[in-house]
């Protein structure tokens, strides 16, 4: 898919001013994973820092909010102990990871 977007599309539609998009289930999955890979660390940082600030203001302590952040991260890690490092199953664990992370951080 990446090779198609980088080489074939510019060769075929190089003289055209119209935008050319590659569609389909495979392209949609690749675009979705790229989007999640880009924004997930930002969402993690935002949610954890906001919860740290609100808990620090609420309880006037630093130990409690730090403990809450560590436990949230541990719970997300414990929810997915079996994750392949790379290969054909890489996309499968990412699809399962996003709802679990959102649910754990929202709790």
N, C-alpha and C positions, 0 to 999 in steps of 0.2 A: 504494500500500500504506500509506504513512504517513497519507494523507488518510483512508483507510478506518479505520485504527486510531484516529485522533483525532476524527473526526466521525461516521461511520456507526455504529460499534459503540456508542458512548455513547448515541446517539439511539435505537437499537433496543433495547438492553439496559440502559437507564439505571435502571430500577426494580428490576432483578435484583441479588441479592446474590452470585450465583455469578460466578466469574471467567470472562471470555470471551476466548478466544485465537483469533488469526487464524493459520491454518495453510496449508500448501502449500509448493511449491518456492520460490516468490518470497519468501514471508515467511521461510522458513528461510534463504535466501541473504542477505536483508537483515539478519537477526539475527546470522548468522555474521560478516558483514563488520563490523557494529557491534562485536561482541565482539573481533574481531581488531584493529580500529582502536583499541579501548580498551586492550587488554593488550599489544600488540606493543611499544610504547615501554618499558613496564615490564620486559618480558622482555629487551629489548635492554640496558637499563641494568643489570639484575641480572647477566646473563651477562658483560657487558663489565667491570663492576666486580669481580665475583668472579674473573674471569681475571686482571685487573690485580693484585689482592691476592695471589693465589696465585703468579703469576709474579714479583712483587716479592719475596715471601718466599723463593721458590726460588732466584732468581738474584741477589738483593740488589742490584738495579739498577733504575732507573726508566726508562732508555732502552729496554731490551728490551721490557718490558710495554707501553709507549706505542706502540712500533713494531708490536707484535703487534695491538693494538687498531686502529690505523690500517689495517694490511694486511687485517684481517678485514672492516672496513667497506668498503674498496676492492674486495675480492673479491666481496662481496655486490652492490655497485654495478656491478661489471663483468659480473656474471652477468645483469643485466637492463638493458642499455643502451637498449632500445627500449620505452619505456613511455608510453602516451598520457596526457596531462595530465588529461583529463576526457572524458566522453561515454559512449557505449554500450560501449566496450571497457574501461572502467575496472575492471569486475568481473573480467574475464579475467586481467589482470596481477596482481591481488591473489591470485587462486587459485594462480597459479604462484609468487608471491613467498614465501609462507609456508613451503613445504617447502625452498626454496632457502636461506632465512635460517636455518632450523633446522639444515640440514646444514652450512652455512658456520660457524655459531657452535659447533656440536658438534665440528668438526674440530680 
